[in-house]
Amino acid sequence: MTTDTPLTLPDGRPVPLMTGDELPMLQSWLAFHRATLALKCAGLDDAQVRLAPVEPSSLTLLGLVQHVTEVERNWFQRVFAGLDVPPVHGEETGYVLDPERGLDEALAVWRHEVARNDELCAGRSPDDIGRMVDAPFTGLEVSLRWVLIHMIEEYARHNGHADLLRERIDGVTGA
């Protein structure tokens, strides 16, 4: 069975491509993992996403959303596109919580960064090159392929963290 229509899971996440060209396949896996993180935050209020329920870690779902926002900006805009852009949330990790920033705002900023990054990759080849901007690797070349694979790995790892956080917050598991 083949289809030209993108498939979605019952929870609304896109099913990654199983056949086809490399770049759309990598992008579809990244889209899946992005959607998984958003799903992990769905239905929670601002107080819940600020909880750090997996002691002794201080990790929160809100901090994870802010962190991947910074990671998105760094790898796609700074490294791949060579843009001189500051951190989104004022510091490089994204984990520091601002008492004035809630989940809706953090997700909106993250979605904006994702859309910008998808624009920067449109029409590009997986072999196109960016340059590392941070020591000790400053100036080393990195392909868009490498950036996409790294981002898939980054989200997959943090989605595992989000699984644990969400289960400890309200018992929701899966996805």
Contacts in CASP RR format, 6 or more apart in sequence:
PFRMAT RR
TARGET T0000
AUTHOR 0000-0000-0000
METHOD contacts of the structure
MODEL  1
MTTDTPLTLPDGRPVPLMTGDELPMLQSWLAFHRATLALKCAGLDDAQVR
LAPVEPSSLTLLGLVQHVTEVERNWFQRVFAGLDVPPVHGEETGYVLDPE
RGLDEALAVWRHEVARNDELCAGRSPDDIGRMVDAPFTGLEVSLRWVLIH
MIEEYARHNGHADLLRERIDGVTGA
2 19 0 8 1.000
6 14 0 8 1.000
6 15 0 8 1.000
7 14 0 8 1.000
7 15 0 8 1.000
8 14 0 8 1.000
8 15 0 8 1.000
9 15 0 8 1.000
11 39 0 8 1.000
11 175 0 8 1.000
12 35 0 8 1.000
12 39 0 8 1.000
13 32 0 8 1.000
13 35 0 8 1.000
13 36 0 8 1.000
13 39 0 8 1.000
13 175 0 8 1.000
14 28 0 8 1.000
14 31 0 8 1.000
14 32 0 8 1.000
14 35 0 8 1.000
15 28 0 8 1.000
15 32 0 8 1.000
16 25 0 8 1.000
16 28 0 8 1.000
16 29 0 8 1.000
16 31 0 8 1.000
16 32 0 8 1.000
17 24 0 8 1.000
17 25 0 8 1.000
17 28 0 8 1.000
17 29 0 8 1.000
22 126 0 8 1.000
22 145 0 8 1.000
23 124 0 8 1.000
23 125 0 8 1.000
23 126 0 8 1.000
23 144 0 8 1.000
23 145 0 8 1.000
23 148 0 8 1.000
26 126 0 8 1.000
26 145 0 8 1.000
26 148 0 8 1.000
26 149 0 8 1.000
26 152 0 8 1.000
27 118 0 8 1.000
27 121 0 8 1.000
27 148 0 8 1.000
29 152 0 8 1.000
30 148 0 8 1.000
30 151 0 8 1.000
30 152 0 8 1.000
30 155 0 8 1.000
33 151 0 8 1.000
33 152 0 8 1.000
33 155 0 8 1.000
33 156 0 8 1.000
33 159 0 8 1.000
34 114 0 8 1.000
34 155 0 8 1.000
36 155 0 8 1.000
36 159 0 8 1.000
36 162 0 8 1.000
36 175 0 8 1.000
37 64 0 8 1.000
37 65 0 8 1.000
37 68 0 8 1.000
37 155 0 8 1.000
37 158 0 8 1.000
37 159 0 8 1.000
37 162 0 8 1.000
38 107 0 8 1.000
39 175 0 8 1.000
40 61 0 8 1.000
40 159 0 8 1.000
40 162 0 8 1.000
40 163 0 8 1.000
40 165 0 8 1.000
40 166 0 8 1.000
40 175 0 8 1.000
41 49 0 8 1.000
41 61 0 8 1.000
41 65 0 8 1.000
41 103 0 8 1.000
41 107 0 8 1.000
41 162 0 8 1.000
44 61 0 8 1.000
44 103 0 8 1.000
44 166 0 8 1.000
44 169 0 8 1.000
44 170 0 8 1.000
45 103 0 8 1.000
46 62 0 8 1.000
46 102 0 8 1.000
46 103 0 8 1.000
48 61 0 8 1.000
48 169 0 8 1.000
48 170 0 8 1.000
49 60 0 8 1.000
49 61 0 8 1.000
49 62 0 8 1.000
49 63 0 8 1.000
49 65 0 8 1.000
49 102 0 8 1.000
49 103 0 8 1.000
50 60 0 8 1.000
50 62 0 8 1.000
50 97 0 8 1.000
51 60 0 8 1.000
51 61 0 8 1.000
51 165 0 8 1.000
51 168 0 8 1.000
51 169 0 8 1.000
52 58 0 8 1.000
52 59 0 8 1.000
52 60 0 8 1.000
53 165 0 8 1.000
53 168 0 8 1.000
53 169 0 8 1.000
54 164 0 8 1.000
54 165 0 8 1.000
54 168 0 8 1.000
58 95 0 8 1.000
59 95 0 8 1.000
59 161 0 8 1.000
59 165 0 8 1.000
60 95 0 8 1.000
60 97 0 8 1.000
60 165 0 8 1.000
61 103 0 8 1.000
61 162 0 8 1.000
61 165 0 8 1.000
61 166 0 8 1.000
61 169 0 8 1.000
62 97 0 8 1.000
62 101 0 8 1.000
62 102 0 8 1.000
62 103 0 8 1.000
62 106 0 8 1.000
63 94 0 8 1.000
63 95 0 8 1.000
63 97 0 8 1.000
63 106 0 8 1.000
64 158 0 8 1.000
64 161 0 8 1.000
64 162 0 8 1.000
64 165 0 8 1.000
65 103 0 8 1.000
65 106 0 8 1.000
65 107 0 8 1.000
65 110 0 8 1.000
66 88 0 8 1.000
66 89 0 8 1.000
66 94 0 8 1.000
66 95 0 8 1.000
66 96 0 8 1.000
66 97 0 8 1.000
66 101 0 8 1.000
66 106 0 8 1.000
66 110 0 8 1.000
67 93 0 8 1.000
67 94 0 8 1.000
67 95 0 8 1.000
67 158 0 8 1.000
68 110 0 8 1.000
68 154 0 8 1.000
68 155 0 8 1.000
68 158 0 8 1.000
69 88 0 8 1.000
69 89 0 8 1.000
69 94 0 8 1.000
69 106 0 8 1.000
69 109 0 8 1.000
69 110 0 8 1.000
69 113 0 8 1.000
70 87 0 8 1.000
70 88 0 8 1.000
70 89 0 8 1.000
70 92 0 8 1.000
70 93 0 8 1.000
70 94 0 8 1.000
71 151 0 8 1.000
71 154 0 8 1.000
72 110 0 8 1.000
72 113 0 8 1.000
72 114 0 8 1.000
72 117 0 8 1.000
72 151 0 8 1.000
73 85 0 8 1.000
73 87 0 8 1.000
73 88 0 8 1.000
73 113 0 8 1.000
73 117 0 8 1.000
74 92 0 8 1.000
74 133 0 8 1.000
75 147 0 8 1.000
75 150 0 8 1.000
75 151 0 8 1.000
76 116 0 8 1.000
76 117 0 8 1.000
76 120 0 8 1.000
76 121 0 8 1.000
76 147 0 8 1.000
77 83 0 8 1.000
77 85 0 8 1.000
77 116 0 8 1.000
77 117 0 8 1.000
77 120 0 8 1.000
78 84 0 8 1.000
78 85 0 8 1.000
78 133 0 8 1.000
79 130 0 8 1.000
79 131 0 8 1.000
79 132 0 8 1.000
79 133 0 8 1.000
79 142 0 8 1.000
79 147 0 8 1.000
80 120 0 8 1.000
80 121 0 8 1.000
80 128 0 8 1.000
80 130 0 8 1.000
80 142 0 8 1.000
80 144 0 8 1.000
80 147 0 8 1.000
81 120 0 8 1.000
81 130 0 8 1.000
82 130 0 8 1.000
82 131 0 8 1.000
82 133 0 8 1.000
87 94 0 8 1.000
88 94 0 8 1.000
88 109 0 8 1.000
88 113 0 8 1.000
89 96 0 8 1.000
89 98 0 8 1.000
89 101 0 8 1.000
89 109 0 8 1.000
121 144 0 8 1.000
121 148 0 8 1.000
124 144 0 8 1.000
125 144 0 8 1.000
126 143 0 8 1.000
126 144 0 8 1.000
126 145 0 8 1.000
126 148 0 8 1.000
127 143 0 8 1.000
127 144 0 8 1.000
127 145 0 8 1.000
128 143 0 8 1.000
128 144 0 8 1.000
129 141 0 8 1.000
129 142 0 8 1.000
129 143 0 8 1.000
129 144 0 8 1.000
130 141 0 8 1.000
130 142 0 8 1.000
130 143 0 8 1.000
130 144 0 8 1.000
130 147 0 8 1.000
131 138 0 8 1.000
131 139 0 8 1.000
131 140 0 8 1.000
131 141 0 8 1.000
131 142 0 8 1.000
132 138 0 8 1.000
132 139 0 8 1.000
132 140 0 8 1.000
132 141 0 8 1.000
132 142 0 8 1.000
133 139 0 8 1.000
163 173 0 8 1.000
163 174 0 8 1.000
166 172 0 8 1.000
166 173 0 8 1.000
167 173 0 8 1.000
END
